[in-house]
Amino acid sequence: MAADERNMPFIKHLASSDRKIRTSALGTLRTFLTAPTTARKLTDLDYLKLWKGLYYSVWMCDRPIPQQNLCADLAGLLAALPTPSDNECAVVIPFLRAFWATLSREWTAIDVLRMEKYLLLVRRVFGASLAWVGDGKDKRWTGTRADGMLRLLEEWPLEKTGDLSKVSVGLRLHVLDIWVDEAEKLELLAEEGDENADDRGTFLERLRTIVEVQCKSACQPVQSRATESLSDERLPWNRVTSSEEEMDVDKGDGDSWDGFDD
């Protein structure tokens, strides 16, 4: 059963024109969501209502520093959400699904003066989403969290059917612009590291597969941006090893020609 809106009065306060009221409502929401029994009872519709309120909270927020802080706070909600031992994704994935559904629905209605703060919001939430995958008890990039997050990414921001009425071109392009940056921040691009380096490499390869689908998009800008992102020189598969560099030098010396002798 969906939560009664009378039990979530803070939703309308999230979109208040008064910054103090919005801040107080966000604090109430955080407390509300961190209660395991409460969060698990919420339906997909409840999460959509919550994100509608949060969307307008960002809409009403002016000035760069408060906007940056708010985007960080909203992304930080992921770390505060309960992760039941029987299903770690039971709360986080529905919460994020509502986020992507809300941004996908509203994206084309965002005016140019407000777009920058929503671009930042998407970056922060996307980065926090990847961080959540590797922040489990065993600090692994495999298992339930990884499976749930990757399924979500190919269901929404990088959905694989190419349905532009579900996820607009602009939102797809932005996610394609930022995914390598956010993966690098979490050291997913490192070739060597701790004992979980192989897990990180596996997760990155699975993420690569999802992006590769966008290379076949019927939308040329999406296709081009996906191809460009996969060619980023920071990605492990694009790095030139020292041995390959030496081979190139050797080949260059052997193929050189100084012309005929006089």
Summary of the structure (lengths in Angstrom):
residues: 262
radius of gyration: 22.1
end to end distance: 93.4
largest distance: 96.5
contacts: 754
relative contact order: 0.08
helix: 68%
strand: 0%
